[in-house]
Every structure is written in C-alpha cells, then in structure tokens.
Amino acid sequence: MIERIMKKLFLMTIFFLCFEVESKTSNALKLSCEYNQNLIKKEQKGIGFLEYEKLDIFQICKFFGCKDTVEIHKHDNVSNNEIEYRLKNSWFNHQGILLDEFLVTEKSITIITFVSQAYFLESYIVDRASGRTKRTFYRFNDPDFFYNIKKLEKEQQSNGSLFNEKGKLSLKTLNSFSLKPNEVFYFEGKCQEGTGV
C-alpha cells in the first residue's frame, strides 16, 4: 500500500517537472503607498458623507491599510493566449483580485478591480510624476444590492448577463444600472513606483 502511494507521488512529481506550466506569472508593477489620514472620507448610502470626527480613523487604517504595498501581477495563460492582471495589497492579499482596467501611460496609472466575491471593489488613480494618488474602496455588500442584482439578472437574461464571460461584475456595469454601493471610502496620498512598468 505504502509502496503504491510512493509510486503515485513519484509519477506526479515527474509529471509536473516534465510538462510545461500552463500559466506564467510576472510582476508588472509595484507601488509603495501612504495615505493622509486627515483626508480620509466615508460616504454611506442614504446618509451621504460622514463627518470626519465620527470616523474611526485608526480602525479604517487597520482595516484598509493606510500604508500599503500594491502589486500588479501579470498572468500569461499559455493554453489560451490570455493575459490577466491581478492586484495584491493588504486587502486582496491571497491570489489577488482580477483587474477590470489596468492602464499605464506616461503621466498616470489607472487600476480598477472587478467586484470581488465578497462584493468589494477598489480603484486607484496615480499621477506618475508626483505620486499623488486617489484610492477609492467600494462596498456593495448590503441586502438591497443582492436583491437588485438578482432582479436585474432575471430581467437581463434575454439581453445577456450583467456578468462578463468570467462571471465578473464591473464598476461600469454597476454604474450603468445605477446600483449604488453601501459604503465608499476615499483615500488620498502618495504611491511611489517600485519595480516594473
């Protein structure tokens, strides 16, 4: 029995070593970011902007990371010639989250994620010369949002899905149907480029 298990493990090791890996990952961008705690704003659905004094800045910074490293990883899927970009930071820190938009120009960097499985979405706009950054974090995790998504999905079935071919929701789609987030956090600060680009 043990000998058979050892043979299987040996064969699996040979298999992984001999055959080409289906996905190649490389670091496309690395940013070191720090956000000004005095410029944090929070907007809540049905209430609007909360007064700065009512915000628990310590908890917000602990939760979202007021000092953070942001990495964009490029995944080349060899089998179907697709390229995916994923964002990793203190919030999306495991496999990263798939990007809806990743645009690097001479003057700026734009990063927008798809809505995560937990119904969060994040965006960055970075001025490459000054490092000045606007980061926005959207929370769509409220019962009204889930109800409206299900309702729209039923209505849209004949016209196509709200979700893209990978089952992802974009900010553009949500805005086009006037689906508002439960909470939006706004951060301003600086992100300096590390490697890549």
N, C-alpha and C positions, 0 to 999 in steps of 0.2 A: 504493500500500500504506500509506504513512505517512498519507496523507490519510484513508483509510478508518478507521484506528486513531484518528485525531484526532476524526473524526465520532462514533465509538462512545464515546469518552471524554466528548465534549461532551454527547451524549444521556444518558449515565449520570449526569452531573452535574446536568442538568436534572431527570431522574427523581427523584434524591434530594432536590433542593431543592423540588420541587413537591408531592410526596406526603407525607402525614402519617407521622411516625416511629411505628413500632409499639410502642416501649417508651419510657417516660419514667422517668428516674432522679432521685431526690432524696435528700438526706442526712437521715436520720431521727434519728440520734444520733451524737455524737462524745464519746469518753471519753479522757482523758489518764491513763494508769495507771503506777503504780510499785509493784513487789513487793519485799517484805522478803526479802533473800537468806538470812537466818538462819531463815526459816520455810518454805523450800522442802523438800518431801518427795517421795520417789520410791518407788513400790510396784511390785514386779515379780512377774509370775505365777510361782507355785511357790516364791517366796522370801519374799515379804512386803515390809515396809518396809526400805529400806537405811539404814544408819547415816549420819548427817549427814556424818561425817568421810570417808566413802567416796564422797561425791558431788562431782563436778567442777562446782562452782557457776559458775565462770567460763564453762565450756563450755555449761552449761544456760542461763545468761542470754544468751549469744551466740546460741544456737540458737533459744530461745523468746521472747526479749525481756523482760528484767526492767523495762525502761522502754519503754512502747509507747503508740501511739495506736490506739484501737479505733474503727472507724466502722461504723455500720449504714446501709446504703443501701436505700432502698425503690424497687423496680422495679414500675411500673404497666404491665402488658401490655395495651395498648389493644385488641388484636384479640380477646382472650377474657376481658376484665374480671377478670384475676387480679392479685393483688398478691403479690410475692415480697420477702423481706428477705434481704440478704446481708451477711455480716460480712467486713470487711477489717481486717487488722492486719499486723504484721511477718511473721507466718507465712503467712496466707492473703492475699497481697498483690496478686494479679493481678485476676481478675474478682470475687474474694471467694468465700465459700462460702455455700451456701444454708442458711438457718436452719430448724430444726425448730420451735423455740419462741422467740418474742420477746415478752416481756410487761413492760410498764412500768406500775407502779402508783404511788400517791403515796409509798409507802415504799421500793419496791425495783425493780430491773431484773433480769430473768432472760433470759439468752441461751444457747441450746443449738443447736449446729450439727448437721446430718446428718453421717454418716460421709463423709469425702472420698474421692475416687478412690484416694488413697494410704492409705486406711483409718486416718485420723486424725479425731478429734472433739474439740471444745472447748466448755467451758461457763463461764459467768460468773454469779455472783450478787452484785449490788451493792446495798449499803444507800445509798439516795439522800441521807439526812441526813448520815451520817458519811463516806460514800465508801468505807467498808470493803468490800473485795472478796475473794471466793474464786473463783479461777480453777482449772479442772481440765482437764488435757490428756490424752486417752486415745490410746494407740497400739494398734491392732488388727492390726498388720502382722506376723503370725507364721504359719508353715505350718499349725499346728493350727487357727487361726481360719479360714483359707481352706478347709481340708478340712471343718470343721464347717459352714460356710456352704453349701458345695456339697451336703453330705449333707442338711442341713435343707431346702434348696431342692427337692431331689428328693422328700423326704417331704411337703413342703407344697404341691406342685403341684396336688393336688386340692382343698386348702383355701384356696388363694390364695397369693400371693407374700409373701416376707419383706420385699420392697422395696415402697415406695409407688408411686403411678402415675407418678412422675418417675424411678423407678429408684433411689431413695434409701433408705438404712438409718437408722433412728432408734435412739437410745440406749435408749428404752423397749422397742423390739423386741428388741434385743440382751440387755437385762436379763431380759426375759420368757422367753428361751430359755437363760438362764444362760451366755451367751457372754462370757467374761472378756477384758479387754484384756491385751496382752502387758506393757505398762507404763502406769502412771498417774503423772503429775506434778501435785503440788498446790502452788499458789501462794497467798499471802495478801499483801494490800497495800491500796492505795487507788486508786480510779478517780474522777476528778473530771469532771463533765459539762461539755462544751464547747458545742456547738450542737445544735439540735433539741429534741425532747421538749416 
